Amino acid sequence: MPERSKALFQWQKVSGQSLVVNDLTLTPQSQVLVVRFPWSAFVWQRPTAILVERNGQVERLSIVDRTRSIQLGLWGLGVIIFTVVNSIRLARRKKHDS
């Protein structure tokens, strides 16, 4: 049986090609999720930071994805509302059954 050299799921940080502007070297970084299938692969990538190198000093500037944060907050709010509504329905059913 052939041994698989690549995992089915891979979650990794990657750095892009550096760009030199005046005395700055800028390097983008991102997180990558790779899901492999026998016939193809799915790749999802999101930017996470920019590395700024100046005079031998490296500074990491994080990229905050506000849209992603809002989406996660809305999903969480939806779960809370769903739970509360179902709890109220269950309580009303128990009250009417008694």
Gaussian input, Z-matrix of N, CA and C with variables (Angstrom, degrees):
# hf/3-21g

backbone

0 1
 N
 C     1     B1
 C     2     B2     1     A1
 N     3     B3     2     A2     1     D1
 C     4     B4     3     A3     2     D2
 C     5     B5     4     A4     3     D3
 N     6     B6     5     A5     4     D4
 C     7     B7     6     A6     5     D5
 C     8     B8     7     A7     6     D6
 N     9     B9     8     A8     7     D7
 C    10    B10     9     A9     8     D8
 C    11    B11    10    A10     9     D9
 N    12    B12    11    A11    10    D10
 C    13    B13    12    A12    11    D11
 C    14    B14    13    A13    12    D12
 N    15    B15    14    A14    13    D13
 C    16    B16    15    A15    14    D14
 C    17    B17    16    A16    15    D15
 N    18    B18    17    A17    16    D16
 C    19    B19    18    A18    17    D17
 C    20    B20    19    A19    18    D18
 N    21    B21    20    A20    19    D19
 C    22    B22    21    A21    20    D20
 C    23    B23    22    A22    21    D21
 N    24    B24    23    A23    22    D22
 C    25    B25    24    A24    23    D23
 C    26    B26    25    A25    24    D24
 N    27    B27    26    A26    25    D25
 C    28    B28    27    A27    26    D26
 C    29    B29    28    A28    27    D27
 N    30    B30    29    A29    28    D28
 C    31    B31    30    A30    29    D29
 C    32    B32    31    A31    30    D30
 N    33    B33    32    A32    31    D31
 C    34    B34    33    A33    32    D32
 C    35    B35    34    A34    33    D33
 N    36    B36    35    A35    34    D34
 C    37    B37    36    A36    35    D35
 C    38    B38    37    A37    36    D36
 N    39    B39    38    A38    37    D37
 C    40    B40    39    A39    38    D38
 C    41    B41    40    A40    39    D39
 N    42    B42    41    A41    40    D40
 C    43    B43    42    A42    41    D41
 C    44    B44    43    A43    42    D42
 N    45    B45    44    A44    43    D43
 C    46    B46    45    A45    44    D44
 C    47    B47    46    A46    45    D45
 N    48    B48    47    A47    46    D46
 C    49    B49    48    A48    47    D47
 C    50    B50    49    A49    48    D48
 N    51    B51    50    A50    49    D49
 C    52    B52    51    A51    50    D50
 C    53    B53    52    A52    51    D51
 N    54    B54    53    A53    52    D52
 C    55    B55    54    A54    53    D53
 C    56    B56    55    A55    54    D54
 N    57    B57    56    A56    55    D55
 C    58    B58    57    A57    56    D56
 C    59    B59    58    A58    57    D57
 N    60    B60    59    A59    58    D58
 C    61    B61    60    A60    59    D59
 C    62    B62    61    A61    60    D60
 N    63    B63    62    A62    61    D61
 C    64    B64    63    A63    62    D62
 C    65    B65    64    A64    63    D63
 N    66    B66    65    A65    64    D64
 C    67    B67    66    A66    65    D65
 C    68    B68    67    A67    66    D66
 N    69    B69    68    A68    67    D67
 C    70    B70    69    A69    68    D68
 C    71    B71    70    A70    69    D69
 N    72    B72    71    A71    70    D70
 C    73    B73    72    A72    71    D71
 C    74    B74    73    A73    72    D72
 N    75    B75    74    A74    73    D73
 C    76    B76    75    A75    74    D74
 C    77    B77    76    A76    75    D75
 N    78    B78    77    A77    76    D76
 C    79    B79    78    A78    77    D77
 C    80    B80    79    A79    78    D78
 N    81    B81    80    A80    79    D79
 C    82    B82    81    A81    80    D80
 C    83    B83    82    A82    81    D81
 N    84    B84    83    A83    82    D82
 C    85    B85    84    A84    83    D83
 C    86    B86    85    A85    84    D84
 N    87    B87    86    A86    85    D85
 C    88    B88    87    A87    86    D86
 C    89    B89    88    A88    87    D87
 N    90    B90    89    A89    88    D88
 C    91    B91    90    A90    89    D89
 C    92    B92    91    A91    90    D90
 N    93    B93    92    A92    91    D91
 C    94    B94    93    A93    92    D92
 C    95    B95    94    A94    93    D93
 N    96    B96    95    A95    94    D94
 C    97    B97    96    A96    95    D95
 C    98    B98    97    A97    96    D96
 N    99    B99    98    A98    97    D97
 C   100   B100    99    A99    98    D98
 C   101   B101   100   A100    99    D99
 N   102   B102   101   A101   100   D100
 C   103   B103   102   A102   101   D101
 C   104   B104   103   A103   102   D102
 N   105   B105   104   A104   103   D103
 C   106   B106   105   A105   104   D104
 C   107   B107   106   A106   105   D105
 N   108   B108   107   A107   106   D106
 C   109   B109   108   A108   107   D107
 C   110   B110   109   A109   108   D108
 N   111   B111   110   A110   109   D109
 C   112   B112   111   A111   110   D110
 C   113   B113   112   A112   111   D111
 N   114   B114   113   A113   112   D112
 C   115   B115   114   A114   113   D113
 C   116   B116   115   A115   114   D114
 N   117   B117   116   A116   115   D115
 C   118   B118   117   A117   116   D116
 C   119   B119   118   A118   117   D117
 N   120   B120   119   A119   118   D118
 C   121   B121   120   A120   119   D119
 C   122   B122   121   A121   120   D120
 N   123   B123   122   A122   121   D121
 C   124   B124   123   A123   122   D122
 C   125   B125   124   A124   123   D123
 N   126   B126   125   A125   124   D124
 C   127   B127   126   A126   125   D125
 C   128   B128   127   A127   126   D126
 N   129   B129   128   A128   127   D127
 C   130   B130   129   A129   128   D128
 C   131   B131   130   A130   129   D129
 N   132   B132   131   A131   130   D130
 C   133   B133   132   A132   131   D131
 C   134   B134   133   A133   132   D132
 N   135   B135   134   A134   133   D133
 C   136   B136   135   A135   134   D134
 C   137   B137   136   A136   135   D135
 N   138   B138   137   A137   136   D136
 C   139   B139   138   A138   137   D137
 C   140   B140   139   A139   138   D138
 N   141   B141   140   A140   139   D139
 C   142   B142   141   A141   140   D140
 C   143   B143   142   A142   141   D141
 N   144   B144   143   A143   142   D142
 C   145   B145   144   A144   143   D143
 C   146   B146   145   A145   144   D144
 N   147   B147   146   A146   145   D145
 C   148   B148   147   A147   146   D146
 C   149   B149   148   A148   147   D147
 N   150   B150   149   A149   148   D148
 C   151   B151   150   A150   149   D149
 C   152   B152   151   A151   150   D150
 N   153   B153   152   A152   151   D151
 C   154   B154   153   A153   152   D152
 C   155   B155   154   A154   153   D153
 N   156   B156   155   A155   154   D154
 C   157   B157   156   A156   155   D155
 C   158   B158   157   A157   156   D156
 N   159   B159   158   A158   157   D157
 C   160   B160   159   A159   158   D158
 C   161   B161   160   A160   159   D159
 N   162   B162   161   A161   160   D160
 C   163   B163   162   A162   161   D161
 C   164   B164   163   A163   162   D162
 N   165   B165   164   A164   163   D163
 C   166   B166   165   A165   164   D164
 C   167   B167   166   A166   165   D165
 N   168   B168   167   A167   166   D166
 C   169   B169   168   A168   167   D167
 C   170   B170   169   A169   168   D168
 N   171   B171   170   A170   169   D169
 C   172   B172   171   A171   170   D170
 C   173   B173   172   A172   171   D171
 N   174   B174   173   A173   172   D172
 C   175   B175   174   A174   173   D173
 C   176   B176   175   A175   174   D174
 N   177   B177   176   A176   175   D175
 C   178   B178   177   A177   176   D176
 C   179   B179   178   A178   177   D177
 N   180   B180   179   A179   178   D178
 C   181   B181   180   A180   179   D179
 C   182   B182   181   A181   180   D180
 N   183   B183   182   A182   181   D181
 C   184   B184   183   A183   182   D182
 C   185   B185   184   A184   183   D183
 N   186   B186   185   A185   184   D184
 C   187   B187   186   A186   185   D185
 C   188   B188   187   A187   186   D186
 N   189   B189   188   A188   187   D187
 C   190   B190   189   A189   188   D188
 C   191   B191   190   A190   189   D189
 N   192   B192   191   A191   190   D190
 C   193   B193   192   A192   191   D191
 C   194   B194   193   A193   192   D192
 N   195   B195   194   A194   193   D193
 C   196   B196   195   A195   194   D194
 C   197   B197   196   A196   195   D195
 N   198   B198   197   A197   196   D196
 C   199   B199   198   A198   197   D197
 C   200   B200   199   A199   198   D198
 N   201   B201   200   A200   199   D199
 C   202   B202   201   A201   200   D200
 C   203   B203   202   A202   201   D201
 N   204   B204   203   A203   202   D202
 C   205   B205   204   A204   203   D203
 C   206   B206   205   A205   204   D204
 N   207   B207   206   A206   205   D205
 C   208   B208   207   A207   206   D206
 C   209   B209   208   A208   207   D207
 N   210   B210   209   A209   208   D208
 C   211   B211   210   A210   209   D209
 C   212   B212   211   A211   210   D210
 N   213   B213   212   A212   211   D211
 C   214   B214   213   A213   212   D212
 C   215   B215   214   A214   213   D213
 N   216   B216   215   A215   214   D214
 C   217   B217   216   A216   215   D215
 C   218   B218   217   A217   216   D216
 N   219   B219   218   A218   217   D217
 C   220   B220   219   A219   218   D218
 C   221   B221   220   A220   219   D219
 N   222   B222   221   A221   220   D220
 C   223   B223   222   A222   221   D221
 C   224   B224   223   A223   222   D222
 N   225   B225   224   A224   223   D223
 C   226   B226   225   A225   224   D224
 C   227   B227   226   A226   225   D225
 N   228   B228   227   A227   226   D226
 C   229   B229   228   A228   227   D227
 C   230   B230   229   A229   228   D228
 N   231   B231   230   A230   229   D229
 C   232   B232   231   A231   230   D230
 C   233   B233   232   A232   231   D231
 N   234   B234   233   A233   232   D232
 C   235   B235   234   A234   233   D233
 C   236   B236   235   A235   234   D234
 N   237   B237   236   A236   235   D235
 C   238   B238   237   A237   236   D236
 C   239   B239   238   A238   237   D237
 N   240   B240   239   A239   238   D238
 C   241   B241   240   A240   239   D239
 C   242   B242   241   A241   240   D240
 N   243   B243   242   A242   241   D241
 C   244   B244   243   A243   242   D242
 C   245   B245   244   A244   243   D243
 N   246   B246   245   A245   244   D244
 C   247   B247   246   A246   245   D245
 C   248   B248   247   A247   246   D246
 N   249   B249   248   A248   247   D247
 C   250   B250   249   A249   248   D248
 C   251   B251   250   A250   249   D249
 N   252   B252   251   A251   250   D250
 C   253   B253   252   A252   251   D251
 C   254   B254   253   A253   252   D252
 N   255   B255   254   A254   253   D253
 C   256   B256   255   A255   254   D254
 C   257   B257   256   A256   255   D255
 N   258   B258   257   A257   256   D256
 C   259   B259   258   A258   257   D257
 C   260   B260   259   A259   258   D258
 N   261   B261   260   A260   259   D259
 C   262   B262   261   A261   260   D260
 C   263   B263   262   A262   261   D261
 N   264   B264   263   A263   262   D262
 C   265   B265   264   A264   263   D263
 C   266   B266   265   A265   264   D264
 N   267   B267   266   A266   265   D265
 C   268   B268   267   A267   266   D266
 C   269   B269   268   A268   267   D267
 N   270   B270   269   A269   268   D268
 C   271   B271   270   A270   269   D269
 C   272   B272   271   A271   270   D270
 N   273   B273   272   A272   271   D271
 C   274   B274   273   A273   272   D272
 C   275   B275   274   A274   273   D273
 N   276   B276   275   A275   274   D274
 C   277   B277   276   A276   275   D275
 C   278   B278   277   A277   276   D276
 N   279   B279   278   A278   277   D277
 C   280   B280   279   A279   278   D278
 C   281   B281   280   A280   279   D279
 N   282   B282   281   A281   280   D280
 C   283   B283   282   A282   281   D281
 C   284   B284   283   A283   282   D282
 N   285   B285   284   A284   283   D283
 C   286   B286   285   A285   284   D284
 C   287   B287   286   A286   285   D285
 N   288   B288   287   A287   286   D286
 C   289   B289   288   A288   287   D287
 C   290   B290   289   A289   288   D288
 N   291   B291   290   A290   289   D289
 C   292   B292   291   A291   290   D290
 C   293   B293   292   A292   291   D291

   B1=1.4442
   B2=1.5384
   B3=1.3282
   B4=1.4648
   B5=1.5189
   B6=1.3187
   B7=1.4610
   B8=1.5223
   B9=1.3378
   B10=1.4703
   B11=1.5120
   B12=1.3175
   B13=1.4590
   B14=1.5244
   B15=1.3093
   B16=1.4656
   B17=1.5173
   B18=1.3241
   B19=1.4627
   B20=1.5277
   B21=1.3219
   B22=1.4631
   B23=1.5328
   B24=1.3418
   B25=1.4631
   B26=1.5206
   B27=1.3019
   B28=1.4613
   B29=1.5286
   B30=1.3257
   B31=1.4647
   B32=1.5156
   B33=1.3253
   B34=1.4562
   B35=1.5187
   B36=1.3345
   B37=1.4568
   B38=1.5223
   B39=1.3112
   B40=1.4627
   B41=1.5232
   B42=1.3109
   B43=1.4610
   B44=1.5128
   B45=1.3169
   B46=1.4582
   B47=1.5161
   B48=1.3072
   B49=1.4556
   B50=1.5261
   B51=1.3113
   B52=1.4729
   B53=1.5201
   B54=1.3187
   B55=1.4571
   B56=1.5238
   B57=1.3226
   B58=1.4594
   B59=1.5159
   B60=1.3473
   B61=1.4608
   B62=1.5209
   B63=1.3312
   B64=1.4651
   B65=1.5181
   B66=1.3291
   B67=1.4681
   B68=1.5309
   B69=1.3319
   B70=1.4601
   B71=1.5261
   B72=1.3187
   B73=1.4579
   B74=1.5216
   B75=1.3313
   B76=1.4567
   B77=1.5273
   B78=1.3389
   B79=1.4606
   B80=1.5219
   B81=1.3383
   B82=1.4712
   B83=1.5308
   B84=1.3288
   B85=1.4547
   B86=1.5238
   B87=1.3316
   B88=1.4522
   B89=1.5173
   B90=1.3257
   B91=1.4569
   B92=1.5140
   B93=1.3169
   B94=1.4587
   B95=1.5210
   B96=1.3194
   B97=1.4563
   B98=1.5161
   B99=1.3413
   B100=1.4555
   B101=1.5161
   B102=1.3307
   B103=1.4597
   B104=1.5219
   B105=1.3315
   B106=1.4653
   B107=1.5242
   B108=1.3078
   B109=1.4579
   B110=1.5281
   B111=1.3140
   B112=1.4729
   B113=1.5368
   B114=1.3366
   B115=1.4574
   B116=1.5228
   B117=1.3445
   B118=1.4654
   B119=1.5229
   B120=1.3152
   B121=1.4589
   B122=1.5192
   B123=1.3381
   B124=1.4587
   B125=1.5197
   B126=1.3220
   B127=1.4653
   B128=1.5191
   B129=1.3424
   B130=1.4565
   B131=1.5238
   B132=1.3086
   B133=1.4580
   B134=1.5220
   B135=1.3546
   B136=1.4621
   B137=1.5225
   B138=1.3312
   B139=1.4655
   B140=1.5244
   B141=1.3301
   B142=1.4609
   B143=1.5234
   B144=1.3409
   B145=1.4657
   B146=1.5308
   B147=1.3217
   B148=1.4630
   B149=1.5275
   B150=1.3235
   B151=1.4635
   B152=1.5270
   B153=1.3226
   B154=1.4614
   B155=1.5241
   B156=1.3292
   B157=1.4638
   B158=1.5234
   B159=1.3435
   B160=1.4609
   B161=1.5253
   B162=1.3007
   B163=1.4701
   B164=1.5295
   B165=1.3149
   B166=1.4639
   B167=1.5204
   B168=1.3169
   B169=1.4667
   B170=1.5333
   B171=1.3431
   B172=1.4616
   B173=1.5225
   B174=1.3245
   B175=1.4606
   B176=1.5234
   B177=1.3300
   B178=1.4640
   B179=1.5259
   B180=1.3334
   B181=1.4669
   B182=1.5256
   B183=1.3266
   B184=1.4590
   B185=1.5164
   B186=1.3143
   B187=1.4603
   B188=1.5210
   B189=1.3232
   B190=1.4538
   B191=1.5237
   B192=1.3177
   B193=1.4664
   B194=1.5229
   B195=1.3207
   B196=1.4635
   B197=1.5332
   B198=1.3149
   B199=1.4667
   B200=1.5165
   B201=1.3164
   B202=1.4627
   B203=1.5267
   B204=1.3247
   B205=1.4650
   B206=1.5296
   B207=1.3274
   B208=1.4695
   B209=1.5227
   B210=1.3240
   B211=1.4637
   B212=1.5301
   B213=1.3226
   B214=1.4638
   B215=1.5246
   B216=1.3339
   B217=1.4629
   B218=1.5170
   B219=1.3326
   B220=1.4645
   B221=1.5243
   B222=1.3159
   B223=1.4710
   B224=1.5229
   B225=1.3355
   B226=1.4622
   B227=1.5176
   B228=1.3354
   B229=1.4603
   B230=1.5298
   B231=1.3159
   B232=1.4579
   B233=1.5238
   B234=1.3207
   B235=1.4774
   B236=1.5237
   B237=1.3266
   B238=1.4744
   B239=1.5292
   B240=1.3262
   B241=1.4694
   B242=1.5261
   B243=1.3183
   B244=1.4657
   B245=1.5284
   B246=1.3250
   B247=1.4618
   B248=1.5236
   B249=1.3250
   B250=1.4651
   B251=1.5288
   B252=1.3356
   B253=1.4663
   B254=1.5235
   B255=1.3062
   B256=1.4705
   B257=1.5233
   B258=1.3226
   B259=1.4693
   B260=1.5244
   B261=1.3313
   B262=1.4680
   B263=1.5238
   B264=1.3304
   B265=1.4696
   B266=1.5276
   B267=1.3202
   B268=1.4612
   B269=1.5221
   B270=1.3400
   B271=1.4663
   B272=1.5296
   B273=1.3382
   B274=1.4641
   B275=1.5320
   B276=1.3179
   B277=1.4522
   B278=1.5218
   B279=1.3237
   B280=1.4654
   B281=1.5179
   B282=1.3473
   B283=1.4575
   B284=1.5353
   B285=1.3260
   B286=1.4679
   B287=1.5253
   B288=1.3186
   B289=1.4602
   B290=1.5269
   B291=1.3067
   B292=1.4827
   B293=1.4984
   A1=108.60
   A2=118.98
   A3=119.88
   A4=111.61
   A5=115.04
   A6=121.22
   A7=109.74
   A8=116.36
   A9=120.26
   A10=109.72
   A11=116.16
   A12=119.83
   A13=112.04
   A14=116.78
   A15=120.74
   A16=109.49
   A17=115.98
   A18=121.16
   A19=109.67
   A20=115.33
   A21=120.75
   A22=110.56
   A23=117.02
   A24=122.99
   A25=108.60
   A26=116.75
   A27=121.55
   A28=108.42
   A29=116.51
   A30=123.03
   A31=104.97
   A32=117.47
   A33=119.35
   A34=111.66
   A35=114.71
   A36=121.14
   A37=106.82
   A38=114.95
   A39=119.65
   A40=109.63
   A41=115.25
   A42=121.69
   A43=108.43
   A44=115.59
   A45=121.18
   A46=111.00
   A47=115.22
   A48=121.30
   A49=109.66
   A50=116.17
   A51=121.50
   A52=110.44
   A53=114.13
   A54=121.75
   A55=107.25
   A56=116.99
   A57=121.52
   A58=108.72
   A59=115.60
   A60=122.21
   A61=106.95
   A62=115.82
   A63=122.04
   A64=109.35
   A65=119.23
   A66=121.20
   A67=112.00
   A68=118.08
   A69=122.65
   A70=110.59
   A71=115.26
   A72=120.69
   A73=106.45
   A74=116.53
   A75=122.87
   A76=109.07
   A77=115.15
   A78=120.52
   A79=109.00
   A80=117.72
   A81=119.71
   A82=110.99
   A83=116.18
   A84=122.15
   A85=108.28
   A86=116.15
   A87=120.07
   A88=110.55
   A89=115.14
   A90=122.12
   A91=106.97
   A92=115.44
   A93=120.59
   A94=109.04
   A95=115.72
   A96=121.99
   A97=106.71
   A98=115.99
   A99=121.72
   A100=107.51
   A101=116.42
   A102=122.60
   A103=106.19
   A104=115.39
   A105=120.10
   A106=111.11
   A107=114.45
   A108=123.13
   A109=107.30
   A110=118.24
   A111=119.19
   A112=112.75
   A113=116.94
   A114=120.31
   A115=113.23
   A116=118.97
   A117=120.61
   A118=109.99
   A119=115.78
   A120=121.28
   A121=109.31
   A122=115.79
   A123=123.21
   A124=106.69
   A125=117.17
   A126=121.59
   A127=108.35
   A128=115.57
   A129=121.87
   A130=106.94
   A131=116.29
   A132=120.90
   A133=109.33
   A134=115.32
   A135=119.22
   A136=109.20
   A137=117.23
   A138=120.47
   A139=110.44
   A140=116.75
   A141=120.87
   A142=113.60
   A143=117.77
   A144=118.54
   A145=110.93
   A146=113.83
   A147=122.51
   A148=106.30
   A149=116.58
   A150=120.49
   A151=107.37
   A152=115.57
   A153=121.40
   A154=107.23
   A155=115.99
   A156=120.71
   A157=108.56
   A158=114.21
   A159=120.87
   A160=108.20
   A161=116.50
   A162=122.42
   A163=112.00
   A164=117.84
   A165=121.83
   A166=114.59
   A167=117.80
   A168=122.48
   A169=109.28
   A170=115.89
   A171=120.38
   A172=108.66
   A173=115.62
   A174=122.20
   A175=107.70
   A176=115.87
   A177=121.07
   A178=108.54
   A179=116.06
   A180=121.80
   A181=108.12
   A182=116.48
   A183=121.22
   A184=110.91
   A185=115.71
   A186=122.07
   A187=106.60
   A188=116.44
   A189=121.55
   A190=108.15
   A191=115.68
   A192=121.46
   A193=108.20
   A194=116.50
   A195=121.40
   A196=111.38
   A197=117.22
   A198=120.08
   A199=110.12
   A200=117.17
   A201=121.16
   A202=110.75
   A203=117.47
   A204=121.42
   A205=110.89
   A206=116.48
   A207=120.34
   A208=110.59
   A209=117.19
   A210=120.79
   A211=111.18
   A212=116.97
   A213=119.96
   A214=110.89
   A215=116.83
   A216=120.58
   A217=111.87
   A218=116.90
   A219=120.36
   A220=111.61
   A221=118.15
   A222=121.13
   A223=110.00
   A224=116.49
   A225=120.22
   A226=111.93
   A227=116.65
   A228=121.16
   A229=110.76
   A230=116.46
   A231=120.89
   A232=112.16
   A233=116.77
   A234=120.99
   A235=110.09
   A236=116.53
   A237=120.44
   A238=110.23
   A239=117.86
   A240=121.22
   A241=110.08
   A242=117.37
   A243=121.76
   A244=110.44
   A245=116.97
   A246=121.51
   A247=111.39
   A248=117.74
   A249=121.82
   A250=110.31
   A251=117.37
   A252=120.61
   A253=110.67
   A254=117.70
   A255=120.05
   A256=111.85
   A257=118.20
   A258=120.84
   A259=110.67
   A260=116.85
   A261=121.02
   A262=110.55
   A263=117.53
   A264=121.06
   A265=111.24
   A266=116.34
   A267=120.88
   A268=110.82
   A269=117.16
   A270=121.12
   A271=110.60
   A272=117.48
   A273=120.98
   A274=111.33
   A275=117.69
   A276=121.35
   A277=110.88
   A278=115.78
   A279=119.87
   A280=110.67
   A281=117.13
   A282=121.54
   A283=110.22
   A284=117.34
   A285=120.94
   A286=112.02
   A287=118.80
   A288=122.51
   A289=111.58
   A290=118.06
   A291=120.56
   A292=113.47
   D1=126.55
   D2=-178.23
   D3=-67.97
   D4=142.84
   D5=-179.87
   D6=-84.27
   D7=135.07
   D8=178.59
   D9=-78.12
   D10=125.20
   D11=179.76
   D12=-87.68
   D13=-20.17
   D14=-179.39
   D15=-118.54
   D16=139.43
   D17=178.08
   D18=-72.74
   D19=157.02
   D20=178.01
   D21=-64.38
   D22=-42.17
   D23=177.49
   D24=-117.08
   D25=135.30
   D26=173.44
   D27=-132.78
   D28=128.72
   D29=177.11
   D30=-121.17
   D31=116.60
   D32=-174.16
   D33=-146.51
   D34=160.65
   D35=173.25
   D36=-101.17
   D37=136.20
   D38=178.65
   D39=-130.04
   D40=153.01
   D41=175.90
   D42=-110.63
   D43=139.67
   D44=178.63
   D45=-87.35
   D46=-173.19
   D47=179.78
   D48=-71.41
   D49=132.58
   D50=179.69
   D51=-72.56
   D52=150.15
   D53=178.57
   D54=-125.88
   D55=128.96
   D56=179.74
   D57=-102.68
   D58=123.40
   D59=178.54
   D60=-130.02
   D61=115.47
   D62=-175.27
   D63=52.26
   D64=-116.00
   D65=-178.91
   D66=-102.77
   D67=14.62
   D68=-179.07
   D69=-108.54
   D70=141.39
   D71=169.80
   D72=-115.51
   D73=119.23
   D74=-177.25
   D75=-109.08
   D76=127.86
   D77=-179.64
   D78=-128.57
   D79=116.17
   D80=177.63
   D81=-75.93
   D82=145.70
   D83=175.28
   D84=-125.50
   D85=149.71
   D86=177.92
   D87=-150.04
   D88=163.06
   D89=172.77
   D90=-99.46
   D91=139.83
   D92=-178.14
   D93=-128.85
   D94=132.15
   D95=171.96
   D96=-112.21
   D97=124.06
   D98=178.10
   D99=-118.14
   D100=124.32
   D101=175.70
   D102=-115.87
   D103=119.47
   D104=-176.51
   D105=-99.43
   D106=136.84
   D107=174.40
   D108=-118.84
   D109=161.62
   D110=178.67
   D111=-59.98
   D112=-29.72
   D113=-175.56
   D114=-102.56
   D115=-14.58
   D116=-178.25
   D117=-168.45
   D118=-166.73
   D119=177.00
   D120=-145.00
   D121=151.39
   D122=175.67
   D123=-110.93
   D124=128.33
   D125=-179.77
   D126=-123.86
   D127=126.55
   D128=176.70
   D129=-123.37
   D130=130.28
   D131=-175.26
   D132=-133.84
   D133=139.28
   D134=175.87
   D135=-138.06
   D136=138.26
   D137=-179.91
   D138=-69.01
   D139=141.62
   D140=179.86
   D141=-122.39
   D142=-30.59
   D143=-175.85
   D144=-165.02
   D145=166.01
   D146=170.43
   D147=-123.36
   D148=127.42
   D149=174.04
   D150=-91.23
   D151=126.39
   D152=-179.59
   D153=-114.21
   D154=116.58
   D155=178.99
   D156=-109.86
   D157=126.07
   D158=179.74
   D159=-143.14
   D160=125.23
   D161=179.00
   D162=52.98
   D163=40.47
   D164=178.21
   D165=81.06
   D166=-6.43
   D167=178.54
   D168=-97.28
   D169=134.04
   D170=179.70
   D171=-111.90
   D172=128.54
   D173=177.48
   D174=-120.52
   D175=135.71
   D176=179.61
   D177=-103.09
   D178=118.94
   D179=177.94
   D180=-104.34
   D181=111.24
   D182=-178.84
   D183=-70.46
   D184=145.83
   D185=174.81
   D186=-103.58
   D187=117.72
   D188=-179.47
   D189=-95.20
   D190=120.68
   D191=179.89
   D192=-91.34
   D193=91.81
   D194=-176.69
   D195=-64.00
   D196=-37.45
   D197=179.59
   D198=-61.33
   D199=-43.70
   D200=178.96
   D201=-62.72
   D202=-42.59
   D203=178.51
   D204=-61.93
   D205=-42.89
   D206=178.77
   D207=-64.56
   D208=-42.66
   D209=179.17
   D210=-61.62
   D211=-44.60
   D212=178.57
   D213=-63.42
   D214=-39.57
   D215=177.41
   D216=-63.31
   D217=-41.57
   D218=178.64
   D219=-66.86
   D220=-38.83
   D221=175.76
   D222=-61.66
   D223=-45.32
   D224=178.54
   D225=-61.44
   D226=-43.52
   D227=177.78
   D228=-61.95
   D229=-40.33
   D230=177.44
   D231=-61.59
   D232=-41.38
   D233=178.62
   D234=-64.64
   D235=-41.82
   D236=179.36
   D237=-63.99
   D238=-46.99
   D239=-179.82
   D240=-62.17
   D241=-43.80
   D242=178.90
   D243=-59.48
   D244=-43.98
   D245=-179.89
   D246=-64.68
   D247=-44.66
   D248=-179.44
   D249=-64.19
   D250=-46.12
   D251=-179.43
   D252=-61.92
   D253=-43.80
   D254=179.23
   D255=-67.57
   D256=-33.93
   D257=176.52
   D258=-65.56
   D259=-41.16
   D260=178.09
   D261=-64.81
   D262=-43.39
   D263=178.26
   D264=-61.04
   D265=-43.51
   D266=-179.93
   D267=-64.12
   D268=-40.97
   D269=178.92
   D270=-64.90
   D271=-40.03
   D272=179.00
   D273=-66.09
   D274=-38.91
   D275=178.11
   D276=-63.66
   D277=-44.22
   D278=179.67
   D279=-63.81
   D280=-37.08
   D281=-179.59
   D282=-67.20
   D283=-41.56
   D284=-179.64
   D285=-73.41
   D286=-28.87
   D287=179.63
   D288=-75.46
   D289=-22.22
   D290=-177.68
   D291=-79.41

